[in-house]
Amino acid sequence: MTQNTTRPASVATLFTEYVATNIIGQMGMSAYILVDTFFISIAGGSTGMTALNLVLPFYDLIFAFGDMFAVGSATRFTIGRARGEEDADRYFTNAILWSILCGLPFMLFGTLFAPQLLRLLGADAAVSAMGVPYTRIFMLFAPLFMINRCISAFTRNDGAPRTAMVAVFLSGVFNIVFDYIFMFPMKLGIAGAALATGIAPIVSFLICGTHLFSKKCSIRMKNWRPSWHRIVQSAQLGTAAFIGDIASAITMLVFNFLILSLTGNVGVAAFGVVCNIALVATAVFNGIAQGAQPLFSDFYGKQERKPLQETLRLAMGTSLAFALLFILVFNLFPAQIVSIFNTEQNAAMAALGVVGMRLYFIGYLFAGINIVGTGYLSATEAALGSVIVSISRGVVAIILSALVMSWLFGMTGVWLAFTVAEALTATLLFLVLKKQKRSK
């Protein structure tokens, strides 16, 4: 939220506008991932699902860098504007330049070494045959994915959350339509899904451009030289977002190896279904955190503590409400949801998926709070606290929980590890927030 945003509106009104538009946008983005999963389950069966699940950590890694640049730079931009800094615009151009520089190695490495990467992740010959073309194609578009995160974040923070939402939503619609066209009429198989996903950010660029190149835009696109100093400053506040995305990759890698040893490919396919559906839940909580972030930063930069705390309470309350809704839905209808993606009617996959869905989603009672809490810490320049909580959530707690719980309870323990890790992290988050409140 920048200086061109009117303020007489109440905190609740501003919160609703920013958060609702971000949730819709994030849901649109997660919807195309679900459709990808559905189409791949038709085109490739359980083998295609396994290939997709092994490749997903690469997505997370690319988005981790994109979000670090986008969230960190957009936060610095908003705080700088609130404090009257004239050169705050440079965070935008710098984020775009570093997205390109960072995306190129991903593009080269992924296209040249896709077979070796998949073998390293445990893919057999059948899985590699499907996974290699998919990996090569989507890695070609790594720079576009990163740039898209930056453009969307700055459009939102420059007082145009609806434009950012429409951009994300319509790029998702484009992806869904061309998923079908490329995979079935054009008979490109799961490689067609990767191609549609890679092209979709162009739609987002064009829509966000209607704001960024309009008179309403307050960002001045100048000084197109990469600044190491500014990207380090941005990374300090974007590290929590980076670790949050890396957490998904680490979780996927650790769980894939554990599940392969416990139940084989069918278990990985079931886990893939649960995780892809879980992306919808994560998208909602990311929408709450990212929607509230401009408000957090603006109130913090202007030292308005009362509306800052009110925004935090609204964000936490909203996350709890959605968590309870997800737990209810995925405990009442797990078989019906799993069957949508179980196109081969594999009984073993269905049984694993139903149990997994009921147990896994309990963790979102704590995960929503953790996502919002780390977003708040980053938005208020509490970089160290956000990093500590994010490392606990994304690395330490989840790995330890997965190893211990799988050893104690087998596959049931794998499903419960997410809940245990998020509960431990929520306890740590409470302590960090309490310490931050005492220090101010």
VOPAGU-2260 file (C-alpha; in pm, 1 decimal, decimal comma):
REM VOPAGU-2260
SITE   aa  ch    i         X         Y         Z
SITE  MET   A    0       0,0       0,0       0,0
SITE  THR   A    1     155,2     327,0    -108,2
SITE  GLN   A    2      89,1     693,4     -72,6
SITE  ASN   A    3    -164,9     698,0    -349,6
SITE  THR   A    4    -394,8     474,4    -143,1
SITE  THR   A    5    -673,0     659,7      35,3
SITE  ARG   A    6    -685,7     609,8     411,0
SITE  PRO   A    7   -1027,2     711,6     557,0
SITE  ALA   A    8   -1139,9     349,1     514,3
SITE  SER   A    9   -1140,1     139,2     830,6
SITE  VAL   A   10    -874,0    -123,2     895,0
SITE  ALA   A   11   -1133,1    -399,1     848,3
SITE  THR   A   12   -1236,8    -256,3     509,1
SITE  LEU   A   13    -878,5    -229,0     387,2
SITE  PHE   A   14    -802,1    -577,4     519,4
SITE  THR   A   15   -1102,9    -727,2     342,6
SITE  GLU   A   16   -1013,7    -563,3      10,6
SITE  TYR   A   17    -648,0    -663,2      12,7
SITE  VAL   A   18    -691,5   -1010,5     159,4
SITE  ALA   A   19    -999,4   -1113,5     -40,4
SITE  THR   A   20    -839,8   -1018,0    -371,3
SITE  ASN   A   21    -519,2   -1199,8    -280,5
SITE  ILE   A   22    -701,0   -1514,7    -172,2
SITE  ILE   A   23    -892,6   -1521,6    -501,8
SITE  GLY   A   24    -571,8   -1470,4    -697,4
SITE  GLN   A   25    -384,5   -1738,3    -504,1
SITE  MET   A   26    -678,2   -1977,4    -540,5
SITE  GLY   A   27    -673,6   -1919,6    -914,3
SITE  MET   A   28    -304,6   -2005,8    -922,3
SITE  SER   A   29    -352,8   -2321,3    -716,4
SITE  ALA   A   30    -653,0   -2420,9    -928,7
SITE  TYR   A   31    -438,4   -2463,4   -1237,4
SITE  ILE   A   32    -201,6   -2685,1   -1037,9
SITE  LEU   A   33    -499,2   -2902,0    -943,6
SITE  VAL   A   34    -610,8   -2915,1   -1305,5
SITE  ASP   A   35    -254,2   -3005,1   -1405,5
SITE  THR   A   36    -274,9   -3289,8   -1156,0
SITE  PHE   A   37    -612,4   -3404,6   -1287,8
SITE  PHE   A   38    -507,9   -3397,8   -1653,9
SITE  ILE   A   39    -176,8   -3569,8   -1575,7
SITE  SER   A   40    -364,4   -3841,6   -1386,4
SITE  ILE   A   41    -566,9   -3901,9   -1705,1
SITE  ALA   A   42    -271,4   -3886,8   -1944,4
SITE  GLY   A   43     -11,5   -4066,3   -1731,8
SITE  GLY   A   44    -194,2   -4254,6   -1456,8
SITE  SER   A   45     -10,2   -4327,9   -1133,2
SITE  THR   A   46     325,7   -4316,6   -1316,7
SITE  GLY   A   47     254,4   -3964,5   -1435,9
SITE  MET   A   48     144,0   -3865,9   -1086,2
SITE  THR   A   49     468,8   -4000,9    -942,4
SITE  ALA   A   50     670,3   -3809,6   -1203,7
SITE  LEU   A   51     484,2   -3487,8   -1120,9
SITE  ASN   A   52     541,9   -3533,2    -748,9
SITE  LEU   A   53     915,4   -3589,2    -795,9
SITE  VAL   A   54     940,9   -3276,1   -1011,1
SITE  LEU   A   55     740,4   -3045,6    -780,1
SITE  PRO   A   56    1041,5   -2960,3    -557,4
SITE  PHE   A   57    1198,3   -2783,6    -857,6
SITE  TYR   A   58     889,9   -2563,7    -883,0
SITE  ASP   A   59     922,0   -2482,2    -515,1
SITE  LEU   A   60    1289,6   -2391,5    -553,5
SITE  ILE   A   61    1222,0   -2154,0    -843,5
SITE  PHE   A   62     930,1   -1990,8    -663,3
SITE  ALA   A   63    1141,8   -1965,3    -346,3
SITE  PHE   A   64    1389,7   -1732,9    -517,2
SITE  GLY   A   65    1109,3   -1548,0    -695,0
SITE  ASP   A   66     923,2   -1489,9    -368,7
SITE  MET   A   67    1238,9   -1385,0    -185,4
SITE  PHE   A   68    1302,3   -1111,6    -443,0
SITE  ALA   A   69     932,2   -1019,8    -477,8
SITE  VAL   A   70     820,4   -1016,3    -114,2
SITE  GLY   A   71    1142,8    -867,3      20,2
SITE  SER   A   72    1170,7    -595,0    -243,7
SITE  ALA   A   73     800,2    -505,7    -233,5
SITE  THR   A   74     815,0    -482,4     146,2
SITE  ARG   A   75    1121,0    -254,2     133,5
SITE  PHE   A   76     942,3     -45,8    -129,9
SITE  THR   A   77     628,1      -4,6      83,8
SITE  ILE   A   78     816,6      78,4     404,0
SITE  GLY   A   79    1040,4     320,5     212,1
SITE  ARG   A   80     741,4     497,9      61,6
SITE  ALA   A   81     573,2     524,8     402,5
SITE  ARG   A   82     891,5     688,7     534,8
SITE  GLY   A   83     919,9     925,1     237,2
SITE  GLU   A   84    1231,3     771,3      76,1
SITE  GLU   A   85    1263,8     907,1    -278,4
SITE  ASP   A   86    1463,8     615,1    -421,1
SITE  ALA   A   87    1227,1     338,3    -302,6
SITE  ASP   A   88    1131,5     277,6    -670,1
SITE  ARG   A   89    1470,6     119,4    -733,2
SITE  TYR   A   90    1362,5    -191,5    -543,9
SITE  PHE   A   91    1129,0    -273,5    -833,8
SITE  THR   A   92    1380,4    -260,7   -1118,3
SITE  ASN   A   93    1640,6    -432,1    -903,2
SITE  ALA   A   94    1403,7    -720,5    -826,2
SITE  ILE   A   95    1332,2    -771,2   -1198,2
SITE  LEU   A   96    1702,4    -773,5   -1287,8
SITE  TRP   A   97    1795,0   -1022,4   -1015,9
SITE  SER   A   98    1502,8   -1246,8   -1114,4
SITE  ILE   A   99    1649,8   -1269,2   -1464,3
SITE  LEU   A  100    2004,1   -1327,6   -1338,4
SITE  CYS   A  101    1891,5   -1596,5   -1094,9
SITE  GLY   A  102    1650,0   -1762,8   -1337,0
SITE  LEU   A  103    1904,4   -1824,7   -1612,7
SITE  PRO   A  104    2107,9   -2089,9   -1421,4
SITE  PHE   A  105    1785,7   -2277,3   -1341,8
SITE  MET   A  106    1693,5   -2269,3   -1709,5
SITE  LEU   A  107    2031,2   -2403,4   -1823,9
SITE  PHE   A  108    2076,5   -2662,6   -1549,2
SITE  GLY   A  109    1723,8   -2800,9   -1578,3
SITE  THR   A  110    1729,3   -2843,0   -1954,0
SITE  LEU   A  111    2078,7   -2998,1   -1963,6
SITE  PHE   A  112    2063,3   -3229,6   -1661,9
SITE  ALA   A  113    1696,6   -3330,6   -1624,8
SITE  PRO   A  114    1763,0   -3710,0   -1648,4
SITE  GLN   A  115    2033,6   -3696,5   -1382,5
SITE  LEU   A  116    1814,7   -3486,0   -1151,1
SITE  LEU   A  117    1523,4   -3728,5   -1171,5
SITE  ARG   A  118    1745,2   -4032,2   -1113,1
SITE  LEU   A  119    1886,7   -3858,0    -807,2
SITE  LEU   A  120    1531,6   -3815,2    -676,3
SITE  GLY   A  121    1457,7   -4187,8    -708,3
SITE  ALA   A  122    1279,1   -4206,0   -1044,5
SITE  ASP   A  123    1278,9   -4542,8   -1221,8
SITE  ALA   A  124    1287,2   -4579,5   -1600,5
SITE  ALA   A  125     910,7   -4546,3   -1649,0
SITE  VAL   A  126     885,2   -4236,6   -1430,6
SITE  SER   A  127    1190,0   -4075,8   -1596,1
SITE  ALA   A  128    1040,6   -4129,2   -1942,1
SITE  MET   A  129     751,0   -3902,0   -1845,9
SITE  GLY   A  130     934,8   -3671,3   -1608,4
SITE  VAL   A  131    1233,4   -3567,0   -1822,8
SITE  PRO   A  132    1037,0   -3384,0   -2098,5
SITE  TYR   A  133     817,5   -3218,1   -1835,3
SITE  THR   A  134    1120,3   -3099,4   -1636,4
SITE  ARG   A  135    1309,4   -2967,1   -1938,2
SITE  ILE   A  136    1015,6   -2762,6   -2063,6
SITE  PHE   A  137     907,7   -2595,6   -1740,0
SITE  MET   A  138    1267,6   -2518,2   -1637,8
SITE  LEU   A  139    1304,3   -2321,4   -1962,8
SITE  PHE   A  140    1058,4   -2070,2   -1819,6
SITE  ALA   A  141    1224,9   -2025,8   -1477,5
SITE  PRO   A  142    1308,7   -1654,5   -1534,9
SITE  LEU   A  143     946,4   -1581,6   -1633,1
SITE  PHE   A  144     814,1   -1747,2   -1316,5
SITE  MET   A  145    1042,6   -1532,0   -1099,2
SITE  ILE   A  146     966,7   -1206,8   -1283,1
SITE  ASN   A  147     595,0   -1278,5   -1256,4
SITE  ARG   A  148     616,7   -1300,0    -876,2
SITE  CYS   A  149     786,1    -958,7    -864,2
SITE  ILE   A  150     545,7    -784,2   -1100,3
SITE  SER   A  151     244,3    -920,0    -912,6
SITE  ALA   A  152     382,4    -820,0    -569,6
SITE  PHE   A  153     464,6    -462,9    -675,5
SITE  THR   A  154     129,6    -417,9    -850,3
SITE  ARG   A  155     -44,4    -521,5    -528,0
SITE  ASN   A  156     173,4    -303,1    -305,3
SITE  ASP   A  157     128,9      -1,6    -532,1
SITE  GLY   A  158    -239,0      12,5    -440,3
SITE  ALA   A  159    -380,2    -214,3    -712,7
SITE  PRO   A  160    -463,1    -544,1    -537,2
SITE  ARG   A  161    -757,3    -611,9    -769,6
SITE  THR   A  162    -540,1    -582,7   -1078,9
SITE  ALA   A  163    -288,0    -823,6    -926,3
SITE  MET   A  164    -569,3   -1064,0    -840,8
SITE  VAL   A  165    -717,3   -1053,3   -1191,9
SITE  ALA   A  166    -371,0   -1111,1   -1340,0
SITE  VAL   A  167    -304,3   -1420,5   -1131,7
SITE  PHE   A  168    -656,2   -1554,3   -1177,6
SITE  LEU   A  169    -670,3   -1512,7   -1556,1
SITE  SER   A  170    -322,2   -1656,4   -1605,3
SITE  GLY   A  171    -454,0   -1960,7   -1417,7
SITE  VAL   A  172    -755,8   -1980,1   -1649,0
SITE  PHE   A  173    -523,0   -1957,9   -1950,2
SITE  ASN   A  174    -315,0   -2239,8   -1805,5
SITE  ILE   A  175    -618,4   -2462,2   -1756,0
SITE  VAL   A  176    -747,6   -2408,4   -2111,2
SITE  PHE   A  177    -410,8   -2467,0   -2275,2
SITE  ASP   A  178    -334,8   -2762,7   -2048,5
SITE  TYR   A  179    -621,9   -2936,8   -2219,9
SITE  ILE   A  180    -535,5   -2813,6   -2570,8
SITE  PHE   A  181    -167,9   -2909,3   -2552,0
SITE  MET   A  182    -215,5   -3241,6   -2371,3
SITE  PHE   A  183    -508,1   -3390,9   -2561,8
SITE  PRO   A  184    -599,8   -3233,8   -2901,2
SITE  MET   A  185    -229,2   -3165,9   -2972,9
SITE  LYS   A  186    -127,2   -3496,1   -2804,9
SITE  LEU   A  187     177,9   -3357,5   -2622,4
SITE  GLY   A  188     107,5   -3558,6   -2306,0
SITE  ILE   A  189     231,5   -3426,9   -1972,2
SITE  ALA   A  190     493,2   -3218,8   -2155,2
SITE  GLY   A  191     198,4   -3011,1   -2277,7
SITE  ALA   A  192     107,1   -2932,8   -1917,2
SITE  ALA   A  193     457,3   -2796,1   -1859,2
SITE  LEU   A  194     433,8   -2582,9   -2174,9
SITE  ALA   A  195      99,6   -2430,2   -2070,5
SITE  THR   A  196     235,6   -2354,2   -1723,9
SITE  GLY   A  197     543,3   -2188,3   -1873,6
SITE  ILE   A  198     351,2   -1959,9   -2109,1
SITE  ALA   A  199      84,0   -1853,9   -1855,6
SITE  PRO   A  200     292,4   -1580,2   -1682,7
SITE  ILE   A  201     279,1   -1375,6   -2003,9
SITE  VAL   A  202     -94,2   -1322,9   -1941,2
SITE  SER   A  203     -14,6   -1194,4   -1592,5
SITE  PHE   A  204     252,3    -957,5   -1732,8
SITE  LEU   A  205       4,0    -802,1   -1974,6
SITE  ILE   A  206    -265,5    -747,1   -1711,3
SITE  CYS   A  207     -29,5    -606,3   -1446,9
SITE  GLY   A  208     112,6    -385,1   -1720,6
SITE  THR   A  209    -221,6    -203,8   -1742,7
SITE  HIS   A  210    -139,9     -63,3   -1398,6
SITE  LEU   A  211     239,4     -42,7   -1411,3
SITE  PHE   A  212     234,1     162,0   -1733,9
SITE  SER   A  213     -63,2     378,6   -1637,7
SITE  LYS   A  214     -80,9     722,0   -1476,8
SITE  LYS   A  215    -207,8     561,0   -1155,3
SITE  CYS   A  216     121,6     380,1   -1104,8
SITE  SER   A  217     350,8     555,6    -856,9
SITE  ILE   A  218     654,6     338,4    -939,8
SITE  ARG   A  219     916,8     510,5   -1154,2
SITE  MET   A  220    1107,6     248,0   -1351,0
SITE  LYS   A  221    1457,9     389,7   -1348,1
SITE  ASN   A  222    1819,1     289,5   -1292,9
SITE  TRP   A  223    1825,0     -51,5   -1461,9
SITE  ARG   A  224    2150,2    -160,6   -1302,2
SITE  PRO   A  225    2159,9    -453,5   -1059,4
SITE  SER   A  226    2243,8    -348,8    -704,9
SITE  TRP   A  227    2394,7    -610,7    -476,3
SITE  HIS   A  228    2331,8    -390,3    -171,9
SITE  ARG   A  229    1960,1    -353,4    -244,0
SITE  ILE   A  230    1901,9    -720,7    -319,2
SITE  VAL   A  231    2070,3    -813,6       9,9
SITE  GLN   A  232    1842,2    -566,0     189,4
SITE  SER   A  233    1541,7    -718,7      13,7
SITE  ALA   A  234    1655,4   -1074,0      82,4
SITE  GLN   A  235    1669,3    -999,8     454,5
SITE  LEU   A  236    1292,5    -943,6     453,7
SITE  GLY   A  237    1223,2   -1204,5     184,7
SITE  THR   A  238    1414,9   -1488,6     348,0
SITE  ALA   A  239    1108,1   -1608,8     537,8
SITE  ALA   A  240     915,6   -1636,3     208,3
SITE  PHE   A  241    1216,0   -1814,6      55,1
SITE  ILE   A  242    1233,4   -2064,3     339,5
SITE  GLY   A  243     856,7   -2110,2     326,5
SITE  ASP   A  244     880,5   -2221,7     -36,7
SITE  ILE   A  245    1194,6   -2424,4      28,1
SITE  ALA   A  246    1000,0   -2592,1     308,3
SITE  SER   A  247     762,3   -2733,9      48,9
SITE  ALA   A  248    1052,8   -2867,9    -154,9
SITE  ILE   A  249    1226,6   -3018,6     147,9
SITE  THR   A  250     902,3   -3170,1     273,4
SITE  MET   A  251     837,0   -3320,2     -67,8
SITE  LEU   A  252    1188,8   -3463,2    -100,3
SITE  VAL   A  253    1203,6   -3611,5     250,2
SITE  PHE   A  254     852,1   -3751,9     231,1
SITE  ASN   A  255     908,7   -3894,8    -117,8
SITE  PHE   A  256    1214,8   -4090,6      -2,7
SITE  LEU   A  257    1038,4   -4214,0     312,3
SITE  ILE   A  258     722,4   -4312,7     125,8
SITE  LEU   A  259     915,8   -4488,5    -151,4
SITE  SER   A  260    1077,4   -4705,4     116,3
SITE  LEU   A  261     742,7   -4773,7     288,7
SITE  THR   A  262     487,3   -4815,7       8,2
SITE  GLY   A  263     663,4   -4759,8    -326,4
SITE  ASN   A  264     535,8   -4559,9    -624,6
SITE  VAL   A  265     168,8   -4594,9    -528,4
SITE  GLY   A  266     237,2   -4423,5    -195,9
SITE  VAL   A  267     418,1   -4137,4    -368,5
SITE  ALA   A  268     123,8   -4101,2    -607,2
SITE  ALA   A  269    -118,9   -4084,6    -311,1
SITE  PHE   A  270     103,3   -3831,5    -137,3
SITE  GLY   A  271     110,1   -3630,3    -459,4
SITE  VAL   A  272    -269,3   -3611,9    -464,1
SITE  VAL   A  273    -282,5   -3495,7    -101,0
SITE  CYS   A  274      -4,5   -3239,4    -152,7
SITE  ASN   A  275    -156,0   -3094,4    -467,5
SITE  ILE   A  276    -490,2   -3050,8    -292,2
SITE  ALA   A  277    -303,0   -2905,1       5,7
SITE  LEU   A  278    -170,7   -2637,5    -230,1
SITE  VAL   A  279    -522,6   -2491,6    -233,0
SITE  ALA   A  280    -518,4   -2458,5     145,2
SITE  THR   A  281    -168,1   -2312,6     140,6
SITE  ALA   A  282    -277,4   -2067,3    -129,0
SITE  VAL   A  283    -553,5   -1935,6      97,1
SITE  PHE   A  284    -313,8   -1875,2     385,8
SITE  ASN   A  285     -56,7   -1720,5     152,8
SITE  GLY   A  286    -335,6   -1496,7      25,3
SITE  ILE   A  287    -409,6   -1383,0     380,4
SITE  ALA   A  288     -41,3   -1320,9     458,5
SITE  GLN   A  289      41,2   -1148,5     127,9
SITE  GLY   A  290    -279,3    -945,6     132,3
SITE  ALA   A  291    -207,8    -820,2     483,3
SITE  GLN   A  292     161,7    -752,7     409,4
SITE  PRO   A  293     116,4    -407,1     247,6
SITE  LEU   A  294    -100,2    -304,5     544,1
SITE  PHE   A  295     150,1    -439,1     796,5
SITE  SER   A  296     436,0    -253,2     625,8
SITE  ASP   A  297     244,1      71,9     579,0
SITE  PHE   A  298     121,2      89,7     939,6
SITE  TYR   A  299     464,7     -13,4    1065,8
SITE  GLY   A  300     644,7     245,9     851,9
SITE  LYS   A  301     412,6     518,9     982,6
SITE  GLN   A  302     441,1     387,6    1341,3
SITE  GLU   A  303      65,8     336,2    1373,6
SITE  ARG   A  304      64,4      54,0    1628,7
SITE  LYS   A  305    -309,2      23,1    1694,0
SITE  PRO   A  306    -414,1     -46,9    1331,7
SITE  LEU   A  307    -105,6    -268,9    1295,0
SITE  GLN   A  308    -218,6    -491,3    1583,2
SITE  GLU   A  309    -578,2    -487,8    1458,7
SITE  THR   A  310    -461,9    -609,6    1117,6
SITE  LEU   A  311    -264,0    -891,6    1280,9
SITE  ARG   A  312    -568,5   -1001,8    1484,0
SITE  LEU   A  313    -786,7   -1001,2    1172,3
SITE  ALA   A  314    -529,4   -1205,2     979,6
SITE  MET   A  315    -488,7   -1463,1    1256,8
SITE  GLY   A  316    -865,4   -1495,4    1306,2
SITE  THR   A  317    -924,6   -1538,0     933,3
SITE  SER   A  318    -658,2   -1808,4     910,0
SITE  LEU   A  319    -812,9   -2004,2    1198,6
SITE  ALA   A  320   -1158,3   -1986,6    1038,9
SITE  PHE   A  321   -1029,6   -2121,8     706,7
SITE  ALA   A  322    -828,1   -2394,0     881,6
SITE  LEU   A  323   -1138,6   -2524,9    1057,3
SITE  LEU   A  324   -1330,7   -2518,2     728,3
SITE  PHE   A  325   -1061,2   -2721,2     549,6
SITE  ILE   A  326   -1040,5   -2978,2     830,2
SITE  LEU   A  327   -1418,8   -3023,5     815,7
SITE  VAL   A  328   -1438,6   -3060,1     436,4
SITE  PHE   A  329   -1142,1   -3294,5     396,9
SITE  ASN   A  330   -1259,2   -3517,4     681,2
SITE  LEU   A  331   -1614,8   -3541,8     548,7
SITE  PHE   A  332   -1537,5   -3602,3     179,0
SITE  PRO   A  333   -1185,6   -3753,4     146,1
SITE  ALA   A  334   -1286,9   -4052,0     -69,1
SITE  GLN   A  335   -1476,9   -3837,9    -317,6
SITE  ILE   A  336   -1188,8   -3591,1    -351,4
SITE  VAL   A  337    -920,3   -3859,5    -393,1
SITE  SER   A  338   -1129,9   -4041,9    -654,7
SITE  ILE   A  339   -1118,5   -3736,3    -883,0
SITE  PHE   A  340    -743,1   -3785,1    -928,2
SITE  ASN   A  341    -742,9   -4166,2    -909,0
SITE  THR   A  342    -841,1   -4217,2   -1271,9
SITE  GLU   A  343    -703,7   -4573,9   -1278,0
SITE  GLN   A  344    -925,1   -4662,8    -976,9
SITE  ASN   A  345    -618,9   -4795,8    -795,1
SITE  ALA   A  346    -753,1   -4935,1    -465,2
SITE  ALA   A  347    -421,0   -4909,1    -281,3
SITE  MET   A  348    -375,0   -4547,2    -385,8
SITE  ALA   A  349    -733,9   -4465,5    -282,6
SITE  ALA   A  350    -691,9   -4621,2      61,9
SITE  LEU   A  351    -365,7   -4437,5     127,7
SITE  GLY   A  352    -503,3   -4108,4      -2,9
SITE  VAL   A  353    -816,6   -4114,0     213,6
SITE  VAL   A  354    -622,2   -4179,3     534,5
SITE  GLY   A  355    -362,1   -3921,7     435,2
SITE  MET   A  356    -615,8   -3650,1     365,3
SITE  ARG   A  357    -788,2   -3693,7     701,0
SITE  LEU   A  358    -462,7   -3679,1     897,0
SITE  TYR   A  359    -254,8   -3433,3     693,1
SITE  PHE   A  360    -500,7   -3144,1     693,2
SITE  ILE   A  361    -517,7   -3126,1    1072,5
SITE  GLY   A  362    -180,4   -2953,1    1043,4
SITE  TYR   A  363    -335,1   -2646,8     879,4
SITE  LEU   A  364    -481,4   -2546,5    1214,5
SITE  PHE   A  365    -123,7   -2445,8    1299,8
SITE  ALA   A  366      18,2   -2390,2     949,3
SITE  GLY   A  367    -216,4   -2098,4     878,6
SITE  ILE   A  368    -104,1   -1920,7    1194,5
SITE  ASN   A  369     261,1   -1986,0    1108,2
SITE  ILE   A  370     229,2   -1850,7     753,3
SITE  VAL   A  371      53,9   -1533,7     869,5
SITE  GLY   A  372     292,6   -1490,4    1163,2
SITE  THR   A  373     610,2   -1514,6     955,9
SITE  GLY   A  374     457,9   -1275,8     701,8
SITE  TYR   A  375     391,7   -1025,7     979,6
SITE  LEU   A  376     746,7   -1053,5    1114,6
SITE  SER   A  377     897,8    -996,6     768,8
SITE  ALA   A  378     666,5    -703,1     694,8
SITE  THR   A  379     769,3    -528,8    1018,3
SITE  GLU   A  380    1145,6    -569,2     965,3
SITE  ALA   A  381    1175,7    -848,8    1224,7
SITE  ALA   A  382    1390,5   -1043,2     979,4
SITE  LEU   A  383    1571,7   -1257,2    1236,3
SITE  GLY   A  384    1250,8   -1371,7    1404,3
SITE  SER   A  385    1086,9   -1459,6    1072,7
SITE  VAL   A  386    1393,7   -1656,5     962,2
SITE  ILE   A  387    1412,5   -1850,8    1290,8
SITE  VAL   A  388    1045,8   -1949,0    1269,4
SITE  SER   A  389    1072,1   -2032,2     898,5
SITE  ILE   A  390    1379,0   -2253,1     946,0
SITE  SER   A  391    1201,4   -2438,6    1224,0
SITE  ARG   A  392     894,0   -2487,4    1007,8
SITE  GLY   A  393    1065,3   -2564,2     681,3
SITE  VAL   A  394    1373,1   -2759,3     782,3
SITE  VAL   A  395    1427,5   -2863,7    1143,3
SITE  ALA   A  396    1078,5   -2947,5    1269,4
SITE  ILE   A  397     948,5   -3112,6     952,6
SITE  ILE   A  398    1252,8   -3333,7     893,2
SITE  LEU   A  399    1275,8   -3446,5    1255,8
SITE  SER   A  400     901,2   -3506,6    1273,4
SITE  ALA   A  401     898,9   -3705,0     948,6
SITE  LEU   A  402    1191,0   -3925,8    1052,6
SITE  VAL   A  403    1067,7   -3989,6    1407,2
SITE  MET   A  404     697,6   -4029,9    1326,1
SITE  SER   A  405     759,4   -4262,5    1028,6
SITE  TRP   A  406     989,9   -4475,6    1244,0
SITE  LEU   A  407     729,6   -4499,0    1520,4
SITE  PHE   A  408     406,9   -4530,3    1318,7
SITE  GLY   A  409     502,7   -4610,4     959,0
SITE  MET   A  410     287,7   -4448,0     691,0
SITE  THR   A  411      45,0   -4309,6     950,2
SITE  GLY   A  412     338,6   -4130,1    1108,7
SITE  VAL   A  413     432,1   -3977,4     773,0
SITE  TRP   A  414      85,4   -3824,6     742,1
SITE  LEU   A  415      94,6   -3691,8    1100,6
SITE  ALA   A  416     447,2   -3547,9    1075,7
SITE  PHE   A  417     318,1   -3228,8     912,3
SITE  THR   A  418      82,0   -3160,1    1203,6
SITE  VAL   A  419     350,2   -3227,2    1465,0
SITE  ALA   A  420     599,4   -2997,0    1289,1
SITE  GLU   A  421     348,6   -2713,3    1249,6
SITE  ALA   A  422     239,6   -2739,3    1614,9
SITE  LEU   A  423     601,6   -2715,4    1732,3
SITE  THR   A  424     659,8   -2416,7    1504,5
SITE  ALA   A  425     343,9   -2240,4    1625,4
SITE  THR   A  426     477,0   -2263,6    1980,4
SITE  LEU   A  427     804,6   -2105,6    1869,4
SITE  LEU   A  428     617,2   -1833,9    1676,8
SITE  PHE   A  429     418,8   -1742,0    1988,5
SITE  LEU   A  430     743,1   -1697,3    2184,3
SITE  VAL   A  431     900,1   -1483,7    1907,8
SITE  LEU   A  432     592,4   -1258,6    1881,4
SITE  LYS   A  433     583,3   -1222,6    2259,2
SITE  LYS   A  434     950,1   -1120,4    2264,8
SITE  GLN   A  435     896,5    -871,1    1979,1
SITE  LYS   A  436     602,8    -712,2    2163,5
SITE  ARG   A  437     809,8    -669,0    2481,3
SITE  SER   A  438    1097,5    -506,3    2292,5
SITE  LYS   A  439     880,6    -229,7    2141,4
